[in-house]
Amino acid sequence: MPRLRYLLLVAAAIGCDTTDPDSGLQPGLVTVGDDFFRPVIVHPDMNGIVTWVWGGMRVHNIVFADGVGDHPAAVASGIHMRDFTGANDGTYEYACTLHAGMQGSVVVP
């Protein structure tokens, strides 16, 4: 991923208003916070990519129900990307397996 795009994604995640779950969020961008994914439902960006940016203090992982594109390592910082280009239309469920109830989904039109 080009460095400029990475920096823009991180800047967008840091600048989000955490009181409003959808405030300031960009298509395809998910903030991984302390025991939440924000937004809970995300649509890939125009390139088919979804990017998760860690922003909390606790460690988290991302495990998809379909087993594709997982980030199984428990980490407290960084980014993870999954490309949904060419994916079948539908909803792709994922969760942090370290924290009960920390779930999200990617909707591919």
Secondary structure, 3 states (H helix, E strand, C coil): CCHHHHHHHHHHHHCCCCCCCCCCCCCCEEEEECCEEECCEECCCCCCEEEEEECCCCCEEEEECCCCCCEEEEECCCEEEEECCCCCCEEEEEECCCCCCCEEEEEEC
